[in-house]
Protein backbone atom coordinates (compact mmCIF):
# COMPACT_ATOMS: atom_id res chain seq x y z
CA UNK A 1 0.00 0.00 0.00
CA UNK A 2 2.89 2.32 0.69
CA UNK A 3 5.14 1.43 -2.25
CA UNK A 4 6.23 4.29 -4.49
CA UNK A 5 6.47 1.77 -7.34
CA UNK A 6 3.96 -0.99 -6.53
CA UNK A 7 4.56 -3.08 -9.65
CA UNK A 8 8.32 -3.16 -9.01
CA UNK A 9 7.76 -4.00 -5.34
CA UNK A 10 5.26 -6.75 -6.14
CA UNK A 11 7.63 -8.11 -8.80
CA UNK A 12 10.37 -8.34 -6.15
CA UNK A 13 8.01 -10.21 -3.83
CA UNK A 14 7.09 -12.56 -6.68
CA UNK A 15 10.77 -13.30 -7.38
CA UNK A 16 11.26 -14.16 -3.69
CA UNK A 17 8.66 -16.92 -3.91
CA UNK A 18 9.60 -20.46 -4.84
CA UNK A 19 8.18 -21.70 -8.18
CA UNK A 20 4.39 -21.90 -7.87
CA UNK A 21 4.72 -20.21 -4.46
CA UNK A 22 1.71 -18.43 -3.05
CA UNK A 23 1.56 -14.90 -1.66
CA UNK A 24 -1.29 -13.88 0.64
CA UNK A 25 -1.84 -10.41 2.04
CA UNK A 26 -4.54 -8.16 3.36
CA UNK A 27 -5.15 -4.55 2.35
CA UNK A 28 -7.84 -2.00 3.11
CA UNK A 29 -10.91 -1.52 0.99
CA UNK A 30 -12.28 2.02 0.51
CA UNK A 31 -11.93 4.44 3.41
CA UNK A 32 -15.70 4.98 3.45
CA UNK A 33 -16.07 1.29 4.34
CA UNK A 34 -13.73 1.71 7.32
CA UNK A 35 -15.39 3.90 9.94
CA UNK A 36 -12.46 3.52 12.34
CA UNK A 37 -10.71 6.15 10.20
CA UNK A 38 -13.48 7.59 8.00
CA UNK A 39 -15.87 8.63 10.79
CA UNK A 40 -13.06 9.97 12.96
CA UNK A 41 -11.57 11.95 10.05
CA UNK A 42 -14.92 13.39 8.98
CA UNK A 43 -15.66 14.50 12.53
CA UNK A 44 -12.31 16.28 12.77
CA UNK A 45 -12.49 17.83 9.29
CA UNK A 46 -16.00 19.22 9.85
CA UNK A 47 -14.64 21.60 12.50
CA UNK A 48 -11.86 23.02 10.38
CA UNK A 49 -12.09 26.25 8.43
CA UNK A 50 -12.72 25.56 4.74
CA UNK A 51 -9.19 26.58 3.74
CA UNK A 52 -7.67 24.05 6.16
CA UNK A 53 -9.79 21.11 4.99
CA UNK A 54 -7.92 18.51 2.95
CA UNK A 55 -8.71 18.22 -0.71
CA UNK A 56 -9.33 14.84 -2.30
CA UNK A 57 -6.02 13.31 -3.37
CA UNK A 58 -5.23 13.92 -7.01
CA UNK A 59 -4.13 10.31 -7.36
CA UNK A 60 -6.20 7.74 -5.43
CA UNK A 61 -3.49 5.16 -6.16
CA UNK A 62 -0.67 7.21 -4.62
CA UNK A 63 1.14 5.43 -1.75
CA UNK A 64 -1.03 5.29 1.33
CA UNK A 65 -3.29 3.00 3.35
CA UNK A 66 -6.03 2.92 0.71
CA UNK A 67 -3.93 2.83 -2.47
CA UNK A 68 -4.98 -0.78 -3.18
CA UNK A 69 -8.65 -0.30 -2.27
CA UNK A 70 -9.87 -0.62 -5.86
CA UNK A 71 -9.93 -4.35 -6.71
CA UNK A 72 -9.57 -3.80 -10.47
CA UNK A 73 -6.51 -1.64 -9.94
CA UNK A 74 -5.08 -4.18 -7.50
CA UNK A 75 -5.67 -7.00 -9.98
CA UNK A 76 -3.87 -5.03 -12.72
CA UNK A 77 -0.88 -4.40 -10.43
CA UNK A 78 -0.57 -8.10 -9.66
CA UNK A 79 -0.92 -9.14 -13.31
CA UNK A 80 1.68 -6.58 -14.37
CA UNK A 81 4.01 -7.90 -11.65
CA UNK A 82 3.68 -11.38 -13.19
CA UNK A 83 1.34 -13.07 -10.73
CA UNK A 84 -1.33 -15.59 -11.74
CA UNK A 85 -4.26 -17.33 -10.04
CA UNK A 86 -5.19 -14.03 -8.43
CA UNK A 87 -8.06 -14.00 -5.98
CA UNK A 88 -9.31 -10.86 -4.26
CA UNK A 89 -11.95 -11.64 -1.64
CA UNK A 90 -13.69 -9.16 0.66
CA UNK A 91 -13.45 -9.62 4.41
CA UNK A 92 -15.79 -7.72 6.70
CA UNK A 93 -14.73 -7.94 10.31
CA UNK A 94 -14.62 -5.97 13.53
CA UNK A 95 -11.51 -4.26 14.89
CA UNK A 96 -11.28 -4.34 18.67
CA UNK A 97 -9.46 -1.08 19.33
CA UNK A 98 -9.64 -0.90 23.13
CA UNK A 99 -10.81 2.17 25.02
CA UNK A 100 -11.84 5.15 22.86
CA UNK A 101 -9.17 7.51 24.20
CA UNK A 102 -6.39 5.02 23.47
CA UNK A 103 -7.82 4.35 20.02
CA UNK A 104 -7.84 8.06 19.22
CA UNK A 105 -4.22 8.35 20.39
CA UNK A 106 -3.37 5.55 17.96
CA UNK A 107 -5.33 7.15 15.11
CA UNK A 108 -3.38 10.36 15.65
CA UNK A 109 -0.17 8.51 14.82
CA UNK A 110 -1.48 7.72 11.33
CA UNK A 111 -0.56 10.05 8.49
CA UNK A 112 -3.94 11.46 7.47
CA UNK A 113 -5.13 12.58 10.91
CA UNK A 114 -1.70 13.49 12.22
CA UNK A 115 -1.03 15.75 9.24
CA UNK A 116 -4.48 17.30 9.45
CA UNK A 117 -4.28 18.17 13.14
CA UNK A 118 -0.71 19.49 12.96
CA UNK A 119 -2.07 22.49 11.06
CA UNK A 120 -4.68 23.67 13.57
CA UNK A 121 -4.74 25.71 16.76
CA UNK A 122 -4.86 24.00 20.15
CA UNK A 123 -8.51 25.04 20.49
CA UNK A 124 -9.39 23.52 17.09
CA UNK A 125 -7.44 20.38 18.00
CA UNK A 126 -9.35 20.00 21.26
CA UNK A 127 -12.68 20.42 19.48
CA UNK A 128 -11.65 17.97 16.77
CA UNK A 129 -10.60 15.35 19.32
CA UNK A 130 -13.92 15.73 21.14
CA UNK A 131 -15.81 15.28 17.86
CA UNK A 132 -13.73 12.24 16.96
CA UNK A 133 -14.56 10.71 20.32
CA UNK A 134 -18.25 11.49 19.86
CA UNK A 135 -18.24 9.88 16.40
CA UNK A 136 -16.48 6.74 17.60
CA UNK A 137 -18.70 6.33 20.69
CA UNK A 138 -21.31 4.85 18.32
CA UNK A 139 -19.10 1.76 18.16
CA UNK A 140 -18.40 1.24 21.88
CA UNK A 141 -19.57 -2.08 23.30
CA UNK A 142 -19.00 -2.70 27.01
CA UNK A 143 -16.36 0.04 27.13
CA UNK A 144 -14.43 -1.31 24.13
CA UNK A 145 -14.31 0.30 20.71
CA UNK A 146 -15.44 -2.35 18.22
CA UNK A 147 -15.40 -0.82 14.77
CA UNK A 148 -16.33 -2.46 11.47
CA UNK A 149 -13.41 -2.93 9.11
CA UNK A 150 -13.40 -3.75 5.41
CA UNK A 151 -10.38 -5.38 3.79
CA UNK A 152 -9.37 -7.48 0.82
CA UNK A 153 -7.74 -10.86 1.31
CA UNK A 154 -5.49 -11.23 -1.72
CA UNK A 155 -3.94 -14.48 -2.93
CA UNK A 156 -1.70 -14.83 -5.95
CA UNK A 157 0.77 -17.37 -7.31
CA UNK A 158 4.17 -17.00 -8.88
PAZAPA-4460 file (N, C-alpha, C; in steps of 0.05 Angstrom, whole numbers, plus 32768, in hexadecimal, padded with zeros to 4 digits):
% residues 158
    n_x    n_y    n_z   ca_x   ca_y   ca_z    c_x    c_y    c_z   seq   type   mol
   8010   7FE8   8000   8000   8000   8000   8011   8019   8000     1      X     A
   8029   8017   800A   803A   802E   800E   8051   802F   7FFA     2      X     A
   8051   801E   7FE6   8067   801D   7FD3   8065   8034   7FBF     3      X     A
   807C   8041   7FBB   807D   8056   7FA6   8079   804A   7F8A     4      X     A
   8083   8032   7F87   8081   8023   7F6D   8076   8008   7F73     5      X     A
   805B   8006   7F75   804F   7FEC   7F7D   8055   7FD5   7F6B     6      X     A
   8056   7FD9   7F51   805B   7FC2   7F3F   8077   7FB8   7F44     7      X     A
   808B   7FC9   7F46   80A6   7FC1   7F4C   80A8   7FB2   7F67     8      X     A
   809B   7FBD   7F7B   809B   7FB0   7F95   808E   7F95   7F94     9      X     A
   8077   7F93   7F87   8069   7F79   7F85   807A   7F65   7F75    10      X     A
   8087   7F6F   7F60   8099   7F5E   7F50   80AF   7F52   7F61    11      X     A
   80BA   7F63   7F73   80CF   7F59   7F85   80C4   7F44   7F98    12      X     A
   80AD   7F48   7FA2   80A0   7F34   7FB3   809B   7F1A   7FA4    13      X     A
   8093   7F1D   7F8B   808E   7F05   7F7A   80A8   7EF5   7F77    14      X     A
   80BD   7F03   7F71   80D7   7EF6   7F6C   80E1   7EE8   7F86    15      X     A
   80D9   7EF1   7F9D   80E1   7EE5   7FB6   80D2   7ECB   7FBC    16      X     A
   80BD   7EC6   7FAE   80AD   7EAE   7FB2   80BA   7E96   7FA3    17      X     A
   80B7   7E7F   7FAE   80C0   7E67   7F9F   80AD   7E63   7F87    18      X     A
   80B5   7E53   7F73   80A4   7E4E   7F5C   8088   7E44   7F66    19      X     A
   8074   7E4F   7F5B   8058   7E4A   7F63   8052   7E52   7F80    20      X     A
   8063   7E62   7F8C   805E   7E6C   7FA7   8046   7E7E   7FA8    21      X     A
   803A   7E80   7FBF   8022   7E8F   7FC3   8028   7EA7   7FD6    22      X     A
   801E   7EBE   7FCE   801F   7ED6   7FDF   8003   7EDC   7FE8    23      X     A
   8000   7EE2   8002   7FE6   7EEA   800D   7FEB   7F04   801D    24      X     A
   7FDA   7F18   8018   7FDB   7F30   8029   7FC0   7F3C   802C    25      X     A
   7FBE   7F4E   803E   7FA5   7F5D   8043   7FAA   7F7A   803E    26      X     A
   7F97   7F88   8032   7F99   7FA5   802F   7F7D   7FB1   8033    27      X     A
   7F7D   7FCB   8039   7F63   7FD8   803E   7F53   7FDB   8025    28      X     A
   7F39   7FD9   8028   7F26   7FE2   8014   7F22   8000   8017    29      X     A
   7F0E   800B   800B   7F0A   8028   800A   7F08   8034   8027    30      X     A
   7F12   804C   802A   7F11   8059   8044   7EF5   805C   804E    31      X     A
   7EE2   8061   803C   7EC6   8064   8045   7EBB   804A   8051    32      X     A
   7EC7   8033   804B   7EBF   801A   8057   7ECD   8014   8071    33      X     A
   7EDD   8026   807A   7EED   8022   8092   7EE9   8039   80A6    34      X     A
   7ED3   8038   80B5   7ECC   804E   80C7   7EE1   8054   80DD    35      X     A
   7EF2   8041   80E3   7F07   8046   80F7   7F18   805F   80EF    36      X     A
   7F1B   8063   80D5   7F2A   807B   80CC   7F17   808F   80BF    37      X     A
   7F04   8086   80AF   7EF2   8098   80A0   7EE2   80A9   80B3    38      X     A
   7ED4   809D   80C6   7EC3   80AD   80D8   7ED3   80C0   80E9    39      X     A
   7EEA   80B6   80F3   7EFB   80C7   8103   7F06   80DF   80F3    40      X     A
   7F0E   80DA   80DA   7F19   80EF   80C9   7F03   8103   80C2    41      X     A
   7EEC   80FA   80BB   7ED6   810C   80B4   7ECE   811E   80CB    42      X     A
   7ECE   8112   80E3   7EC7   8122   80FB   7EDB   8138   80FF    43      X     A
   7EF5   8132   80FC   7F0A   8146   80FF   7F09   815B   80E9    44      X     A
   7F06   8152   80D1   7F06   8165   80BA   7EEF   8178   80BB    45      X     A
   7ED8   816F   80C5   7EC0   8180   80C5   7EC4   819A   80D6    46      X     A
   7ED6   8199   80E9   7EDB   81B0   80FA   7EF0   81C3   80EF    47      X     A
   7EFD   81BC   80DA   7F13   81CC   80D0   7F08   81E2   80BD    48      X     A
   7F15   81F9   80BD   7F0E   820D   80A9   7F11   8201   808D    49      X     A
   7F02   820A   807A   7F02   81FF   805F   7F1E   81FE   8053    50      X     A
   7F2E   8213   8057   7F48   8214   804B   7F5B   81FF   8057    51      X     A
   7F55   81F5   806F   7F67   81E1   807B   7F5D   81C4   8076    52      X     A
   7F47   81C1   8069   7F3C   81A6   8064   7F4C   8199   804D    53      X     A
   7F52   8180   8050   7F62   8172   803B   7F51   816F   8022    54      X     A
   7F5F   8171   800C   7F52   816C   7FF2   7F55   814F   7FEB    55      X     A
   7F43   8145   7FDA   7F45   8129   7FD2   7F60   8125   7FC5    56      X     A
   7F6E   810E   7FC9   7F88   810A   7FBD   7F85   8109   7F9E    57      X     A
   7F98   8116   7F91   7F97   8116   7F74   7F9A   80FA   7F68    58      X     A
   7FA9   80E9   7F76   7FAD   80CE   7F6D   7FA5   80BA   7F82    59      X     A
   7F8D   80AE   7F7F   7F84   809B   7F93   7F96   8082   7F96    60      X     A
   7FA8   807E   7F84   7FBA   8067   7F85   7FD6   806F   7F8F    61      X     A
   7FD9   8088   7F98   7FF3   8090   7FA4   7FF8   8080   7FBD    62      X     A
   8011   807C   7FC5   8017   806D   7FDD   8007   8076   7FF5    63      X     A
   7FFB   8063   8003   7FEB   806A   801B   7FDA   8052   8022    64      X     A
   7FCD   8053   8039   7FBE   803C   8043   7FA8   8032   8031    65      X     A
   7F9E   8043   801F   7F87   803A   800E   7F8F   8039   7FF1    66      X     A
   7FA9   8038   7FEB   7FB1   8039   7FCF   7FAA   801F   7FBF    67      X     A
   7FA4   800A   7FCE   7F9C   7FF0   7FC0   7F7F   7FEA   7FC5    68      X     A
   7F6F   7FFE   7FCC   7F53   7FFA   7FD3   7F42   7FF2   7FBB    69      X     A
   7F4A   7FFA   7FA3   7F3B   7FF4   7F8B   7F43   7FD8   7F81    70      X     A
   7F31   7FC4   7F81   7F39   7FA9   7F7A   7F43   7FA6   7F5D    71      X     A
   7F38   7FB6   7F4A   7F41   7FB4   7F2F   7F5D   7FBE   7F2C    72      X     A
   7F63   7FD4   7F3A   7F7E   7FDF   7F39   7F91   7FCB   7F46    73      X     A
   7F8A   7FC0   7F5C   7F9A   7FAC   7F6A   7FA0   7F94   7F58    74      X     A
   7F8B   7F8A   7F4B   7F8F   7F74   7F38   7FA3   7F7B   7F22    75      X     A
   7FA0   7F93   7F17   7FB3   7F9B   7F02   7FCF   7F9D   7F0C    76      X     A
   7FD3   7FA7   7F24   7FEE   7FA8   7F2F   7FFB   7F8C   7F31    77      X     A
   7FEB   7F79   7F3B   7FF5   7F5E   7F3F   7FFA   7F50   7F24    78      X     A
   7FE9   7F55   7F11   7FEE   7F49   7EF6   8007   7F55   7EEA    79      X     A
   800A   7F6F   7EEC   8022   7F7C   7EE1   803B   7F73   7EEF    80      X     A
   8039   7F6C   7F08   8050   7F62   7F17   8056   7F45   7F11    81      X     A
   8045   7F38   7F01   804A   7F1C   7EF8   803B   7F07   7F08    82      X     A
   8029   7F0F   7F1A   801B   7EFB   7F29   8004   7EEE   7F19    83      X     A
   7FFC   7ED6   7F22   7FE5   7EC8   7F15   7FD4   7EBD   7F2C    84      X     A
   7FBE   7EB1   7F24   7FAB   7EA5   7F37   7FA4   7EBA   7F4D    85      X     A
   7F9E   7ED1   7F45   7F98   7EE7   7F57   7F7C   7EE5   7F62    86      X     A
   7F79   7EE7   7F7C   7F5F   7EE8   7F88   7F5E   7F00   7F9B    87      X     A
   7F49   7F0F   7F9A   7F46   7F27   7FAB   7F2A   7F24   7FB8    88      X     A
   7F2A   7F1D   7FD1   7F11   7F17   7FDF   7F0C   7F2C   7FF5    89      X     A
   7EF4   7F36   7FF8   7EEE   7F49   800D   7EED   7F3B   8028    90      X     A
   7EF6   7F49   803D   7EF3   7F40   8058   7EE8   7F57   8069    91      X     A
   7ED0   7F52   8074   7EC4   7F66   8086   7EC8   7F5A   80A2    92      X     A
   7ED3   7F6B   80B3   7ED9   7F61   80CE   7ED6   7F78   80E1    93      X     A
   7EDD   7F74   80FA   7EDC   7F89   810F   7EF7   7F8C   811B    94      X     A
   7F00   7FA5   811D   7F1A   7FAB   812A   7F14   7FB1   8147    95      X     A
   7F21   7FA4   8159   7F1E   7FA9   8175   7F35   7FBC   817D    96      X     A
   7F2E   7FD6   8180   7F43   7FEA   8183   7F47   7FF4   819F    97      X     A
   7F3B   7FE6   81B3   7F3F   7FEE   81CF   7F2E   8006   81D6    98      X     A
   7F37   8014   81EA   7F28   802B   81F4   7F2A   8042   81E0    99      X     A
   7F15   8052   81DE   7F13   8067   81C9   7F2B   807A   81CA   100      X     A
   7F32   8083   81E2   7F49   8096   81E4   7F62   808B   81D9   101      X     A
   7F68   8072   81E0   7F80   8064   81D5   7F7F   8061   81B7   102      X     A
   7F67   805A   81AD   7F64   8057   8190   7F69   8071   8182   103      X     A
   7F5F   8087   818D   7F63   80A1   8180   7F81   80A8   8181   104      X     A
   7F8F   80A3   8197   7FAC   80A7   8198   7FBA   8098   8181   105      X     A
   7FB1   807F   817D   7FBD   806F   8167   7FB6   807C   814C   106      X     A
   7F9D   8083   8148   7F95   808F   812E   7FA6   80A8   8128   107      X     A
   7FAD   80B7   813D   7FBC   80CF   8139   7FD9   80CA   8131   108      X     A
   7FE2   80B1   8132   7FFD   80AA   8128   7FFC   80A4   810A   109      X     A
   7FE5   80A1   80FF   7FE2   809A   80E3   7FE4   80B4   80D2   110      X     A
   7FF0   80B2   80BB   7FF5   80C9   80AA   7FDE   80DC   80A6   111      X     A
   7FC7   80D3   809C   7FB1   80E5   8095   7FA8   80F7   80AD   112      X     A
   7FA3   80EC   80C3   7F99   80FC   80DA   7FB0   810C   80E7   113      X     A
   7FC7   8100   80E9   7FDE   810E   80F4   7FE4   8127   80E4   114      X     A
   7FE5   8124   80CA   7FEB   813B   80B9   7FD6   8150   80BB   115      X     A
   7FBD   8148   80BB   7FA6   815A   80BD   7FA7   816A   80D7   116      X     A
   7FAC   815D   80ED   7FAA   816B   8107   7FC4   817A   810E   117      X     A
   7FD9   8176   80FF   7FF2   8186   8103   7FEE   81A3   80FA   118      X     A
   7FDA   81A7   80E9   7FD7   81C2   80DD   7FC3   81D4   80EC   119      X     A
   7FB8   81CA   8102   7FA2   81D9   810F   7FAB   81E4   812A   120      X     A
   7F9C   81F7   8135   7FA1   8202   814F   7F9B   81ED   8165   121      X     A
   7FA5   81F2   817D   7F9F   81E0   8193   7F81   81DE   8198   122      X     A
   7F73   81F5   8196   7F56   81F5   819A   7F48   81E3   8185   123      X     A
   7F50   81E7   816B   7F44   81D6   8156   7F4B   81B9   815A   124      X     A
   7F63   81B3   8163   7F6B   8198   8168   7F5A   818B   817E   125      X     A
   7F56   819A   8193   7F45   8190   81A9   7F29   818A   81A0   126      X     A
   7F1D   819D   8190   7F02   8198   8186   7F02   8180   8173   127      X     A
   7F16   817E   8162   7F17   8167   814F   7F19   814D   815E   128      X     A
   7F29   814C   8173   7F2C   8133   8182   7F12   812C   8190   129      X     A
   7F04   8140   819A   7EEA   813B   81A7   7ED6   8130   8192   130      X     A
   7ED6   813B   817A   7EC4   8132   8165   7ECB   8115   815C   131      X     A
   7EE5   8110   815A   7EED   80F5   8153   7EE3   80E1   8168   132      X     A
   7EE6   80E8   8181   7EDD   80D6   8196   7EBF   80D2   8194   133      X     A
   7EB0   80E8   8190   7E93   80E6   818D   7E8C   80D3   8176   134      X     A
   7E99   80D6   815F   7E93   80C6   8148   7E99   80A8   814D   135      X     A
   7EAF   80A3   815B   7EB6   8087   8160   7EA6   807A   8177   136      X     A
   7E9A   808A   8188   7E8A   807F   819E   7E73   806D   8193   137      X     A
   7E6B   8072   817A   7E56   8061   816E   7E5E   8044   816D   138      X     A
   7E78   803E   816F   7E82   8023   816B   7E8C   8017   8185   139      X     A
   7E86   8023   819C   7E90   8019   81B6   7E7D   8004   81C0   140      X     A
   7E88   7FED   81C7   7E79   7FD6   81D2   7E87   7FCE   81EC   141      X     A
   7E79   7FD1   8202   7E84   7FCA   821C   7E9F   7FD8   8221   142      X     A
   7EA1   7FF1   821A   7EB9   8001   821F   7ECF   7FFD   820A   143      X     A
   7ECB   7FEC   81F7   7EDF   7FE6   81E3   7ED6   7FEF   81C7   144      X     A
   7EE8   7FFD   81B9   7EE2   8006   819E   7EE3   7FEE   818B   145      X     A
   7ECD   7FE7   817F   7ECB   7FD1   816C   7EC0   7FDC   8152   146      X     A
   7ED3   7FE1   8140   7ECC   7FF0   8127   7ECD   7FDD   810F   147      X     A
   7EB9   7FDF   80FE   7EB9   7FCF   80E5   7ED2   7FD6   80D5   148      X     A
   7EDD   7FC1   80C8   7EF4   7FC5   80B6   7EEE   7FB6   809C   149      X     A
   7EF8   7FC1   8087   7EF4   7FB5   806C   7F0F   7FB2   805E   150      X     A
   7F16   7F9A   8058   7F30   7F94   804C   7F2D   7F81   8034   151      X     A
   7F42   7F7F   8025   7F45   7F6A   8010   7F58   7F56   801A   152      X     A
   7F52   7F3C   8017   7F65   7F27   801A   7F6E   7F1F   7FFE   153      X     A
   7F88   7F23   7FF9   7F92   7F1F   7FDE   7FA5   7F07   7FDD   154      X     A
   7FA0   7EF6   7FCA   7FB1   7EDE   7FC5   7FBA   7EDF   7FA8   155      X     A
   7FD3   7ED8   7FA4   7FDE   7ED7   7F89   7FF5   7EC4   7F88   156      X     A
   7FFA   7EB8   7F71   800F   7EA5   7F6E   8025   7EAF   7F5B   157      X     A
   803D   7EA6   7F60   8053   7EAC   7F4E   8050   7E9E   7F34   158      X     A
***
